Amino acid sequence: MAQITEIAPDLFRITTFVEPFNIQFSQFLMRDDQPLLFHTGPRALFSEVRTAVASLIDPRTLRWIGFSH
């Protein structure tokens, strides 16, 4: 299950831990008029990340998706 931390007003870190590999992935959601999800993580975590996003905003309103690598 993803852990959600509000790190600034309307800015959330969504952290998912993959136990078999002892690694965590962090995605960032900016809740705004045009919400941004930065770094969506591996495809295998889609369901978990989407559920976390849906607890904060309606996923249909997600306007921007960014990534860095």
Secondary structure as UniProt FT lines:
FT   STRAND          3..8
FT   TURN            9..10
FT   STRAND          11..18
FT   HELIX           19..21
FT   STRAND          23..30
FT   STRAND          36..38
FT   HELIX           43..45
FT   HELIX           46..54
FT   TURN            55..56
FT   HELIX           59..61
FT   STRAND          64..66
//
